[in-house]
Amino acid sequence: MKSKDFNRRLGYLIFAIALDAAANALMIHSNLGSAVWTASAVNLAQLLKISNGTTLFVYAILVSITNQFLLKHFDGRIFISNLIFALPFSYLVDLFVYLLQPLNIGQLNFPLRLLCDVTGLIGIAVGISIYQRCNIVQHPNDELAYLLRFKYLHDSAGLGQLISYVPPFLVMLICYLATGHLVAVGIGTILAIFTQGWIIGWADQLIVPSLKHHFRE
């Protein structure tokens, strides 16, 4: 029975990772603003002249270390699993960006691009909700919001997500001061700031509700 349950959760995990990566790529192509961490990574990548995937993975390492401080003790399982998730995911976003290029989403009219952007935002939130509840591995950025939510903010998904955005905000501020402009920031980024956490909370209740959170102190 345990093996069957694990295989079920593993299947949902693979689906959620692909959904999250594809949704991030969709937001990037809409040119109306990416999710907060992705937007921050795109700006830093342009500033440093490196790939988005490499920037996302460096972020992952730094955030994984931060998560250990929030836990107040070293948890090797969480640290290693965060990095195991982040390495392929960081470059999977780049792959989906490449695969979506023939669709020329950025050339669509504004209403359709906005629809793509919002669809991407919802897809990211649903993907995060599912893989958090699979309780196998998750991205360190989402682990950060998860720890804030359950360990410090009394199960508030919205506040946990909002506070976790402080580091990428600071990076975007530095990039703006260095270059005088920002890219990949727009309506979608603003919507992500104020709604993504609450969409995750909604998805927890309505999308595959049989999957439950298993937060451990």
Residue pairs with C-beta under 8 A, 6 or more apart in sequence:
6 136
9 134
9 135
9 136
9 211
10 134
10 136
12 130
12 131
12 134
12 208
12 211
13 130
13 131
13 134
13 136
13 137
15 130
16 126
16 127
16 128
16 130
16 131
16 134
17 85
17 88
17 89
17 92
17 127
17 131
18 92
19 123
19 126
19 127
19 130
20 89
20 123
20 124
20 127
20 128
20 131
20 139
21 89
21 92
21 93
21 95
21 96
22 96
22 100
22 123
23 119
23 120
23 121
23 122
23 123
23 124
23 127
24 34
24 35
24 38
24 93
24 96
24 120
24 124
25 93
25 96
25 97
25 99
25 100
25 120
26 96
26 100
26 105
26 116
26 117
26 119
26 120
26 123
27 33
27 34
27 35
27 38
27 116
27 117
27 120
27 121
27 124
27 188
28 34
28 38
28 42
28 93
28 97
28 184
29 97
29 100
29 101
29 103
29 105
29 106
29 116
30 105
30 106
30 113
30 114
30 116
30 117
30 120
30 188
31 106
31 113
31 186
32 113
32 114
32 116
32 117
32 186
32 187
32 188
33 39
33 117
33 184
33 185
33 186
33 187
33 188
33 189
33 190
33 191
33 192
34 42
34 184
34 185
34 188
34 189
35 120
35 121
35 124
35 188
35 189
35 192
35 196
36 165
36 168
36 169
36 189
36 192
36 193
36 196
37 56
37 59
37 141
37 165
37 168
38 52
38 56
38 93
38 184
39 168
39 172
39 182
39 183
39 184
39 185
39 189
40 59
40 167
40 168
40 169
40 171
40 172
40 175
41 52
41 55
41 56
41 59
41 168
42 52
42 55
42 183
42 184
43 171
43 172
43 175
43 176
43 179
43 182
43 183
43 184
43 185
44 55
44 171
44 175
45 51
45 52
45 54
45 55
46 175
46 179
46 183
47 175
47 178
47 179
48 55
51 94
52 93
52 94
52 97
53 90
53 91
53 93
53 94
54 90
56 86
56 89
56 90
56 93
57 86
57 87
57 90
57 91
59 140
59 141
59 168
60 82
60 83
60 86
60 87
60 90
60 139
60 140
60 141
61 83
61 86
61 140
63 82
63 140
63 141
63 143
63 144
63 167
64 79
64 82
64 83
64 86
64 140
64 143
66 144
66 167
67 78
67 79
67 82
67 140
67 143
67 144
67 147
68 74
68 75
68 78
68 79
70 144
70 147
70 148
70 151
70 152
71 78
71 147
71 151
78 143
81 136
81 137
81 138
82 137
82 138
82 139
82 140
82 143
83 140
84 137
85 137
85 138
85 139
85 140
86 139
86 140
89 139
105 113
105 116
106 113
108 116
114 187
117 186
117 187
117 188
117 191
118 188
118 191
120 188
121 188
121 191
121 192
121 195
121 196
121 199
122 199
124 192
124 196
125 196
125 199
125 200
125 203
126 199
126 203
126 207
128 138
128 139
128 142
128 200
128 203
129 199
129 200
129 203
129 204
129 207
130 203
130 207
130 208
130 211
131 137
131 138
131 139
131 142
132 138
132 142
132 146
132 200
132 213
133 204
133 208
133 211
133 212
133 213
133 214
134 211
135 213
135 214
138 146
141 164
144 164
145 157
145 160
145 161
145 163
145 164
145 197
146 160
146 215
147 160
148 159
148 160
148 163
148 164
149 155
149 156
149 157
149 159
149 160
149 161
150 160
150 213
150 215
151 215
151 217
152 160
153 159
153 160
153 163
156 197
157 197
157 198
157 200
157 201
157 204
158 197
158 198
158 201
159 197
160 197
161 196
161 197
161 200
162 193
162 194
162 197
165 193
172 182
172 185
175 182
176 182
204 213
